[in-house]
């Protein structure tokens, strides 16, 4: 909540949205904005019904005519990175948007861990002072909850990245932008529309609910007074007004508020991804998820975990094309649901992006389970994303593995790296059936690869659906 209040205060002193008596643009089209390179650029707005509008950007132009409701939309051709440029819309009046860059645009959304500002992150004071990147641009989005889709953000403004602007901007968003900017040498724009404490239900569009029988009945709960747990009410005010502003992709960091219902999240997160992609009409743009970090006191004995189930739901959503997730079970804080090391979170997201979206060839995550093979009293596990080889992070023996026989009772297991595999066994399990790794709110697992990236949590059994109780 604190970060949102301060961000709103900044907006009050921001340059006002470009609004004139004739032509009007959405507030996302403002001075200092970044437009997406390499793709056709939708430009839209409002004018008098039947009014002819021309959009000009350097030597390129596009024309449109406002419909009976006064809405118009034009499509500029793909642009190459660079700037600054001037962007002009002409009709009965003229709107000019200055200091426009062309590069990559990423939308950052979620709850407090995405909203947390740079100032509050690890080494925040130093990070703010060093944030002198004028080719990184930051958009603060606003807007209260709404029962119906809104056509524009009530509050929103672009800022040039600098020590005076970055302090309360999304730390994950900024650190990610910095990594992409440094690697690709292009301008980067970040649309920050996160909101602390919110549940996923409010971020999903109505069409996505209606398309999935598992969650469609939830639409009946949309009513006054509004709450962030109600379906669609945040999507309507904060996401819908931005579509179809051309994007490179989305970063999503949310789930803490949904850990009591992880089974439902298995339907909700894919619905959100499909719904946002449908709203933008850009195809399957990249959707990168931050998997929940470790949190709360570690348990002495193996147990069920709603946090582990939620992490699984996040991973399962990445079965959708062009979606992936960053593991963070080693950089959380048992005492604080808002861990401060956002630099590493962003580094892992950027590594995924640079080696998938941007065409790099390096491995981009920690080990992920490929296959389990039972060999007598032991289980052999093989992995993808070996990253030069398997290691026990920090040295010592492997931890975090549990084993069960046909009775389904999990016990701590011994584990050892053998080549590119892990052998798991326990003297208490004569005939192993299933293995779990890092299956806990605050797991102790230390399997990683030589890139220093942690292995993803997994299980080979069908866990009890504790969320349905």
C-alpha positions as a printed Julia matrix, in Angstrom:
469×3 Matrix{Float64}:
   0.0     0.0     0.0
   2.83    2.42    0.89
   4.4     2.17   -2.54
   1.06    2.76   -4.25
   0.34    5.86   -2.16
   3.73    7.38   -2.94
   3.44    6.49   -6.61
   0.07    8.24   -6.72
   1.64   11.29   -5.08
   4.26   11.34   -7.84
   1.53   11.19  -10.45
  -0.1    14.27   -9.01
   3.05   16.22   -9.93
   3.57   14.47  -13.26
   2.96   16.08  -16.64
  -0.77   15.85  -17.25
  -2.19   13.41  -19.79
  -2.45   14.79  -23.3
  -6.1    15.86  -23.38
  -7.49   18.56  -25.7
 -10.89   19.76  -26.78
 -10.61   18.01  -30.15
  -8.27   15.07  -30.5
  -7.65   13.06  -27.33
  -5.16   10.26  -26.71
  -5.04    7.67  -23.92
  -2.73    8.76  -21.12
  -0.21    6.06  -22.05
   0.63    8.23  -25.1
   2.62   10.98  -23.39
   5.93   12.79  -23.49
   8.9    10.49  -22.71
   7.11    7.29  -23.76
   8.73    4.29  -25.43
   7.17    2.62  -28.46
   7.82   -1.04  -29.27
  10.37   -1.63  -32.01
   9.96   -4.1   -34.86
   6.16   -4.39  -34.89
   3.18   -2.44  -36.13
   2.2     0.19  -33.57
  -1.48    0.68  -32.73
  -2.4     4.28  -31.94
  -5.91    5.1   -30.81
  -7.95    7.81  -29.19
 -11.09    9.93  -29.43
 -12.41   12.69  -31.65
 -15.72   13.92  -33.0
 -17.73   11.21  -34.81
 -16.65   11.06  -38.44
 -13.56   13.18  -37.86
 -10.51   12.28  -39.97
  -7.28   11.82  -38.0
  -3.67   11.56  -39.18
  -0.9    10.13  -37.02
   2.68   11.11  -37.95
   5.95    9.72  -36.62
   9.07   10.91  -38.42
   8.47   10.01  -42.07
   5.76    7.46  -41.3
   2.07    8.27  -41.1
  -1.29    6.54  -40.77
  -4.86    7.74  -41.12
  -8.11    6.86  -39.37
 -11.69    8.08  -39.08
 -13.54    8.32  -35.79
 -16.55    6.01  -35.59
 -20.05    6.95  -34.41
 -18.87    6.78  -30.82
 -15.9     9.03  -31.47
 -13.25    6.3   -31.24
 -10.49    5.99  -33.85
  -7.5     3.7   -34.32
  -4.5     3.9   -36.66
  -1.6     1.54  -37.26
   1.95    2.85  -37.73
   4.52    0.65  -39.52
   7.34   -1.05  -37.57
  10.1     1.25  -36.34
  13.8     0.78  -35.62
  15.26    1.54  -32.17
  16.32    5.07  -31.41
  15.1     8.57  -30.72
  14.15   10.97  -29.41
  11.33   11.51  -31.87
   8.21   13.65  -32.06
   4.82   12.04  -32.44
   1.93   14.12  -33.83
  -1.8    13.51  -34.21
  -3.78   15.93  -36.39
  -7.49   16.42  -36.8
  -9.62   19.36  -35.75
  -6.81   19.99  -33.28
  -3.18   18.94  -33.01
  -1.66   16.81  -30.26
   2.13   16.59  -30.07
   4.01   14.04  -27.96
   7.72   14.79  -27.52
  10.85   12.93  -26.49
   9.57    9.59  -27.76
  11.97    6.64  -27.94
  11.66    3.37  -29.85
  12.87    0.23  -28.1
  11.25   -2.51  -26.05
   8.21   -2.2   -23.81
   7.48   -4.62  -20.96
   4.41   -4.57  -18.74
   5.04   -5.36  -15.05
   2.13   -6.42  -12.88
   1.25   -8.26   -9.71
   1.04   -7.45   -6.03
   3.4    -5.91   -3.45
   6.56   -7.76   -4.46
   6.25   -6.27   -7.94
   5.13   -2.92   -6.56
   8.07   -2.61   -4.09
  10.13    0.41   -5.05
  13.84    0.58   -5.76
  14.36    2.61   -2.6
  12.99   -0.23   -0.47
  15.02   -2.93   -2.21
  18.4    -4.26   -1.16
  21.01   -1.47   -1.28
  18.18    0.84   -2.26
  19.88    4.16   -1.49
  22.88    3.3    -3.65
  20.69    1.89   -6.43
  18.63    5.08   -6.57
  21.72    7.28   -6.71
  23.17    5.21   -9.58
  19.96    5.07  -11.65
  21.09    7.42  -14.4
  19.63    5.74  -17.46
  17.75    8.32  -19.56
  16.95    5.7   -22.21
  14.96    3.72  -19.65
  11.46    5.13  -19.25
   9.04    4.38  -16.43
   5.25    4.49  -16.66
   3.31    4.67  -13.38
  -0.22    3.33  -13.96
  -3.16    4.01  -11.69
  -6.91    3.62  -11.5
  -9.36    2.35   -8.92
 -11.34   -0.88   -9.23
 -14.13   -0.87  -11.8
 -17.03   -3.21  -12.51
 -16.78   -2.59  -16.26
 -13.78   -2.15  -18.6
 -12.45    1.41  -18.65
 -11.25    3.1   -21.82
  -8.42    5.02  -20.14
  -6.28    5.07  -17.01
  -7.47    7.65  -14.47
  -3.86    8.28  -13.52
  -0.71    7.5   -15.4
   2.47    9.16  -16.53
   5.82    8.45  -18.19
   9.06    9.45  -16.45
  12.66    9.5   -17.59
  14.67    7.16  -15.36
  16.86    9.04  -12.9
  17.58    9.26   -9.18
  14.69   11.68   -8.71
  12.1     9.35  -10.32
  13.15    5.73   -9.74
  12.95    5.46   -5.94
   9.32    4.38   -5.74
   9.15    2.66   -9.11
   8.92   -1.15   -9.25
  12.34   -2.49   -8.29
  11.87   -5.69  -10.28
  10.71   -3.66  -13.28
  13.61   -1.24  -13.11
  16.32   -3.85  -12.53
  14.9    -5.94  -15.39
  14.84   -2.91  -17.68
  18.43   -2.09  -16.77
  19.58   -5.63  -17.63
  17.78   -5.63  -20.99
  18.98   -2.11  -21.82
  22.6    -2.98  -21.08
  22.48   -6.26  -23.01
  20.51   -5.1   -26.05
  21.62   -1.45  -26.16
  18.1    -0.24  -26.92
  15.69    2.0   -25.0
  13.4     0.13  -22.61
  10.01    1.21  -21.34
   8.34   -0.37  -18.31
   4.6    -0.09  -17.72
   4.13   -0.61  -13.97
   0.53   -1.45  -13.06
   1.04   -3.53   -9.92
  -1.09   -3.25   -6.77
  -0.17   -4.54   -3.32
  -2.32   -7.13   -1.56
  -4.38   -7.99   -4.62
  -5.53  -11.47   -5.55
  -5.4   -12.84   -9.06
  -9.19  -12.87   -9.42
  -9.33   -9.1    -9.93
  -6.73   -9.17  -12.73
  -8.5   -11.65  -15.02
 -10.76  -10.31  -17.83
 -14.4   -11.34  -18.06
 -13.88  -13.13  -21.38
 -11.24  -15.38  -19.81
 -13.57  -16.33  -16.96
 -16.37  -17.1   -19.39
 -14.09  -19.34  -21.48
 -13.14  -21.64  -18.57
 -15.9   -23.69  -16.85
 -13.67  -24.1   -13.78
 -13.81  -20.39  -12.98
 -16.8   -19.07  -14.94
 -19.19  -19.31  -11.92
 -17.04  -16.75  -10.11
 -18.4   -13.99  -12.36
 -21.57  -14.02  -10.26
 -19.6   -12.47   -7.38
 -18.94   -9.16   -9.16
 -21.06   -6.69   -7.24
 -20.9    -3.48   -5.22
 -19.08   -2.6    -3.0
 -15.94   -3.49   -4.91
 -13.1    -5.57   -3.47
  -9.84   -6.7    -5.05
 -10.93  -10.32   -4.63
 -13.79   -9.82   -7.08
 -13.32  -10.98  -10.65
 -12.27   -8.47  -13.33
 -12.31   -5.29  -11.21
  -8.58   -4.54  -11.47
  -8.21   -5.76  -15.02
 -11.0    -3.36  -15.98
  -9.26   -0.31  -14.53
  -5.55   -1.01  -14.95
  -4.98   -3.5   -17.78
  -7.82   -3.01  -20.25
  -7.03    0.71  -20.79
  -3.48   -0.14  -21.91
  -4.44   -2.65  -24.6
  -3.38   -2.74  -27.41
  -0.31   -0.55  -26.64
   2.43   -2.58  -28.35
   4.48   -4.72  -25.94
   7.51   -6.99  -26.01
   6.16   -9.01  -23.09
   4.82   -9.22  -19.54
   6.4    -9.81  -16.13
   4.03  -11.24  -13.47
   4.87  -11.39   -9.75
   1.79  -12.38   -7.77
   0.46  -15.31   -5.78
   1.08  -14.69   -2.1
  -2.54  -13.61   -1.64
  -3.79  -16.79   -3.32
  -1.85  -19.43   -1.39
  -5.01  -20.61    0.4
  -6.49  -21.73   -2.96
  -3.61  -23.11   -5.04
  -5.74  -25.65   -6.93
  -7.92  -22.86   -8.3
  -4.8   -20.93   -9.33
  -4.06  -23.76  -11.79
  -7.01  -22.51  -13.82
  -6.77  -18.82  -12.99
  -3.2   -18.05  -14.09
  -3.54  -19.68  -17.54
  -6.87  -17.86  -17.94
  -5.19  -14.55  -17.14
  -2.4   -15.18  -19.65
  -4.84  -16.17  -22.4
  -7.11  -13.24  -21.59
  -4.38  -10.62  -21.7
  -2.97  -12.01  -24.92
  -6.43  -11.94  -26.47
  -6.94   -8.33  -25.36
  -3.67   -7.23  -26.99
  -4.08   -9.21  -30.18
  -0.29   -9.55  -30.54
  -0.23  -13.33  -30.45
   1.56  -15.28  -27.73
   3.85  -12.54  -26.45
   6.34  -13.59  -23.73
   4.84  -13.99  -20.26
   7.46  -14.4   -17.52
   6.41  -15.39  -14.0
   8.23  -15.0   -10.7
   7.65  -18.21   -8.76
   6.96  -17.63   -5.07
  10.02  -17.38   -2.81
  10.67  -19.26    0.4
   8.73  -17.92    3.39
   7.83  -18.74    7.0
   9.56  -21.07    9.44
  11.05  -24.26    8.04
   9.32  -27.46    9.18
  11.28  -30.26   10.83
   9.36  -33.02    9.05
   8.03  -33.35    5.48
   4.52  -31.95    5.17
   1.99  -30.69    2.67
   2.46  -27.09    1.6
   0.05  -24.65   -0.01
   2.98  -22.46   -1.01
   4.52  -25.42   -2.82
   1.21  -26.11   -4.57
   0.96  -22.48   -5.65
   4.5   -22.65   -7.04
   3.46  -25.75   -8.97
   0.45  -23.92  -10.39
   2.78  -21.15  -11.57
   5.03  -23.7   -13.26
   2.09  -25.52  -14.86
   0.9   -22.26  -16.44
   4.17  -22.27  -18.38
   2.9   -25.16  -20.46
   1.32  -22.37  -22.48
   3.5   -21.25  -25.4
   6.11  -18.58  -24.77
   5.63  -18.6   -20.98
   8.31  -19.35  -18.41
   9.14  -18.84  -14.74
  12.02  -17.8   -12.5
  12.69  -19.85   -9.36
  13.29  -17.78   -6.2
  13.13  -20.34   -3.35
  16.69  -19.46   -2.34
  16.37  -15.66   -2.13
  13.28  -15.18    0.01
  13.05  -14.19    3.67
  11.47  -16.48    6.26
  10.45  -13.45    8.32
   9.3   -11.12    5.56
   6.84  -11.87    2.78
   8.46   -9.0     0.86
  12.13  -10.03    0.43
  14.41   -7.17   -0.57
  16.74   -8.87   -3.03
  14.89   -7.75   -6.13
  18.1    -7.46   -8.13
  18.46  -11.23   -8.31
  14.78  -11.71   -9.12
  15.16   -9.34  -12.07
  18.46  -10.92  -13.13
  16.8   -14.32  -13.41
  13.86  -12.91  -15.36
  16.25  -11.08  -17.68
  18.29  -14.25  -18.2
  15.13  -16.03  -19.33
  14.19  -13.17  -21.64
  17.64  -12.79  -23.16
  17.82  -16.49  -23.99
  14.27  -16.97  -25.22
  12.7   -13.69  -26.36
  15.97  -12.18  -27.53
  17.43  -15.29  -29.13
  20.35  -16.12  -26.85
  21.61  -19.7   -26.74
  22.63  -20.1   -23.09
  20.73  -22.13  -20.53
  18.58  -19.76  -18.53
  17.3   -21.5   -15.4
  18.28  -23.93  -12.7
  17.82  -27.7   -13.14
  14.3   -28.87  -13.94
  13.18  -32.47  -13.52
  13.17  -34.44  -16.77
  12.71  -38.04  -15.66
  12.48  -40.3   -12.62
  13.68  -43.9   -12.8
  13.23  -46.34   -9.91
  16.26  -48.57   -9.46
  15.67  -51.03   -6.62
  15.79  -49.12   -3.32
  16.88  -45.91   -5.05
  15.47  -43.34   -7.44
  17.54  -41.81  -10.21
  16.55  -38.29  -11.3
  17.67  -36.62  -14.51
  17.28  -32.96  -15.38
  17.22  -30.35  -18.1
  18.95  -26.96  -17.74
  22.14  -28.52  -16.38
  24.07  -25.27  -16.8
  27.48  -26.91  -16.87
  26.68  -29.53  -14.27
  24.81  -30.2   -11.05
  26.11  -28.89   -7.73
  25.09  -28.61   -4.1
  24.79  -24.85   -3.69
  27.17  -23.72   -0.97
  28.89  -27.09   -0.84
  28.2   -30.03    1.43
  25.54  -32.67    0.94
  22.32  -32.3    -1.01
  19.25  -31.39    1.02
  15.54  -30.98    0.41
  14.67  -34.45   -0.95
  11.95  -36.66    0.52
  10.91  -40.17   -0.49
   7.76  -42.27   -0.08
   6.73  -45.85   -0.67
   3.3   -47.2    -1.53
   1.93  -45.93    1.79
   2.44  -42.32    0.63
   4.3   -41.32    3.79
   7.22  -39.07    2.93
  10.47  -39.16    4.9
  13.72  -37.27    4.54
  16.01  -38.93    2.04
  19.7   -39.07    1.23
  20.65  -37.62   -2.14
  23.9   -37.54   -4.08
  24.98  -36.17   -7.45
  26.12  -38.92   -9.82
  27.26  -37.41  -13.09
  24.33  -35.44  -14.49
  21.8   -37.23  -12.28
  20.79  -37.34   -8.62
  20.39  -40.62   -6.74
  17.85  -40.56   -3.9
  17.32  -43.24   -1.26
  16.32  -43.8     2.35
  16.84  -46.77    4.69
  13.23  -46.22    5.77
  11.83  -46.78    2.24
  12.54  -50.23    0.82
  10.46  -49.78   -2.33
  10.3   -46.12   -3.35
   7.34  -44.89   -5.36
   7.58  -41.1    -5.32
  10.04  -38.32   -4.6
   9.59  -34.65   -3.82
  12.12  -31.84   -3.83
  11.83  -28.45   -2.11
   8.18  -29.19   -1.38
   7.62  -26.8     1.53
   6.73  -23.21    2.38
  10.39  -22.59    3.17
  12.3   -25.46    1.58
  15.83  -26.46    2.47
  16.79  -27.68   -1.0
  20.22  -26.7    -2.32
  20.4   -28.43   -5.71
  21.63  -26.0    -8.35
  23.68  -25.89  -11.52
  27.11  -24.37  -12.05
  25.47  -21.15  -13.23
  24.38  -20.69   -9.61
  20.69  -21.1   -10.44
  18.53  -23.19   -8.07
  16.65  -26.29   -9.12
  12.9   -25.91   -9.53
  10.71  -27.57   -6.88
   8.96  -30.73   -8.04
   7.05  -33.82   -6.99
   6.43  -37.11   -8.79
   3.29  -38.07   -6.85
  -0.16  -36.57   -7.01
  -0.29  -34.35   -3.91
  -3.3   -34.17   -1.66
  -5.62  -31.4    -2.76
  -5.49  -29.55    0.55
  -6.87  -26.43   -1.1
 -10.25  -28.11   -1.66
 -10.89  -28.73    2.03
